[in-house]
Amino acid sequence: MRPVGLPVLGAALAAAVLGAAWLVADVERFMETPMNVPGEGYLLLVERGQTLTGIADRLAADAILTRPRYLTGYARWHDRDHRIQAGEYRVPPLATPARLLEMMERGEVVRHRVRLIEGWGWRRALAEIQSHPLVRITVEDPAEVAGLLDLPTPSPEGWFLPATYDFRRGATDVAVLAMAHRALVEHLEAAWPDRSRNLPYRSPYEALILASIVEKETAVAEERARIAGVFVRRLQQGMRLEADPTVIYGLGERFDGSLTRRDLKRDSPYNTYRRAGLPPTPIALPGAASLRAALHPAGGSELFFVAAGEGGRHVFSDTLAEHRRAVDAWRRRSRSNESR
């Protein structure tokens, strides 16, 4: 057998080098060529611990990717295959394998949303979060919430900022609540040092309590600071707040939609007709505007207000005599409306 000459070995080596160069170029072209993503996009769910090989095989099975080994080989050559993050990815039309790899490395997952509304109670907020089909429910007993979130008070009421929160598929109900709690704390801590002077609050928590009452008293934006001013002056002068929403909160499920004189006489820590000062906890989730009103109440001498019956607005009064006349006018309007 004749030994292979150097020219033959050289030709073979050159062919191997050319072949490798062609393969590298082909892989590079593949990575920049759009995949077969349908016009509505493609939803890719990457499970925790799943390998890039498994992901590429699924894409190939769904006819999205034509050469799955090109994707895995490219990622390994560039030491990127171990950087994939779990989550739900919305792959857009005309996306390339290079763009998909970048999305999975950066964790550009689909963000789902839940909205908490101003004036809701914390239990309703929890129910709204748990009703989302992609939230993982871990709280079976709502009484556990304060402990699970390490809240500074036994009651979770008021500790969550109403807003829209984005979360990943599979996030727990506690994780979403924690986002809302952090947002509330950050907002309150930032606003507290800039509060108006001589307010009757011993702590930010007391401002939170008053803000929740303001939230439940009016939905009219321009009235919030004015109502907060009434309550602040009543506290400063030792007057009871006499706020219907606190009584309603104290009644809980016993409230049938109509607040009666008997209800106002029923004693509870939340009956501000019978007890002086603030109730022991907030009565709802106050929004940023109500928090601002509680920390920057309007000045003036008004000590009373009553519903005006027009768009949720109120009539404000300085004296009890003025207030009684306003109440009488409200009652006459109510009777007139009922008789129509």
Secondary structure, DSSP 8 states (H G I E B T S, - for coil): -----HHHHHHHHHHHHHHHHHHHHHHHHHHTS-----TT-EEEEE-TT--HHHHHHHHHHTTS-S-HHHHHHHHHHTT-GGG---EEEEE-TT--HHHHHHHHHHT----EEEE--TT--HHHHHHHHHTSTTSB---SSGGGHHHHTT-SSS--TT-S--SEEEE-TT-BHHHHHHHHHHHHHHHHHHHGGG--TT-S-SSHHHHHHHHHHHHHH---GGGHHHHHHHHHHHHHTT-----HHHHHHHHGGG--S---HHHHHS--TT-TTTS-S--SS-SS---HHHHHHHHS---SS--EEEE-SSTT-EEEESSHHHHHHHHHHHHHHHHHHHH-
